[in-house]
Amino acid sequence: MWGVDMDVFTSAVRCRLGAGAGRSFNNTFSTFRTRCGGYTLIEVLVTLAIVSIGLRVAFASLHPLLVENRLAVRVNTLVGMLQMARSEAISRNRQVVICHSTDGENCDRVADWTDSWLVFVDGNHDRQRDADESVVAFRQAPENGTRVIYRAFGSRHYLAYRPDGRTRTNGTFTVCDPRYPELNRALIVTKSGRPRLSRYGPGGRQLRCE
């Protein structure tokens, strides 16, 4: 009807798989181009294998960075709680205790402080919260696969701040991931009450996640 050569049209739409051939033809109003191409099964499988290997290499190099970021989140959260306990002890002129707690009411007698932390005013200095003693803060730690372990010359179950902001004992919080010991960090709290970040434990010892 429009004067199109049907032999040219048939040739244009006909192509061999994988050849990527293209032809064109013109009519009165527009230009048509037909292209086709393809890949063999072997080419597809090779491409998928290369992509898979690339993704594995990228993830392997990225994972330690993700763990380091998770450790940093845990460290920052714990530092915030320690600073809060110290500040409250000074401002209230009372002894304030921080400890591990699962219910937000009482201290747990454990060295593993991973889950959650309680800060309270310890009016009678027994390092255990009584019903009439105020809760300053209770915070659940982020669940990101890292751990917090507390070691001290005194009790491992609590850290008490005096009204002058000093602590009764020296202690070390190890923030760690058992899979990456080289990334472990320590928060060392001396009797001054201020936490100090370190890659090593007291005496330069290697940090262990246990």
Secondary structure, DSSP 4 states (H G I P E B T S, - for coil): -----HHHHHHHH---TTT--EEEEE-SS-EEEEE-----HHHHHHHHHHHHHHHHHHHHHHHHHHHHHHHHHHHHHHHHHHHHHHHHHHHHTS-EEEEE-SSSSS----SB--SEEEEEE-TTSSSS--TTSPEEEEEEPP-SS-EEEEEESS-SSEEEE-TTS-BSS-EEEEEE-TT-GGG-EEEEE-TT--EEEESS-GGGPPP---
